[in-house]
Amino acid sequence: MSDRVSAFERTPLEFALRDCLITAFVIVGVAMEVGIEPTVRHGADRGLIPIVVADECGAGDPAAARRSLDALAFAGDAILTDAATITGLFDVIARRD
């Protein structure tokens, strides 16, 4: 998988996250098989924890997107979740503050 379509490639994203002491990121987007999977892999390679909100990720090719999700699940480098779960967790955190 090429890093050319990763949000980390040739951008200051990693530095910005580290400067803010952020070690995990939640990702959603338009193209699972084109931009999301490479960004997830690139982030994991950098020691970050990617959290993929699978039901909020689009795809140009649904079969390719399913293969991407399956590959990410198999590799174990990312946490896969859904919108209901992640928003529920954010609600819990917000209530604590």
Secondary structure, DSSP 8 states (H G I E B T S, - for coil): --GGGSTTTTSSHHHHHHHTT--EEEEEES-IIIIIHHHHHHHHHTT-EEEEEEEEE--SSHHHHHHHHHHHHHHT-SEEE-HHHHHHHHHHHHHH-
